[in-house]
């Protein structure tokens, strides 16, 4: 009888311990993925596009589309602007909408005779 109790107690203890460790890591993963998804929804609205404009919907992390690569560089630019003062505290917040105004290709065209500093 004592042997049977040991066999039942061990799996029961493992079941109690393992799911907690697993569920913590899953919750962190889900939170990170949810945050990314929320950011992507905002970006897609600011550009007036759906996911497949930039992403390969079979593999969202693949960078085989030109729009994905350009978007990634523009995200770096936006982040740099936020880090250098355009964070919405003292001035406007840098976003995709700031230039794109709901269009994938911004309307702004630099004049041909404009010179760089």
Secondary structure by P-SEA (a helix, b strand, c coil): caaaaaaaaaaaaaaacaaaaaaaaaaaaaaaaaaaaaaaaaaaaaaccccccccccccccccccaaaaaaaaaaaaaaaaaaaccccccccccccccccccccccccccccccccc
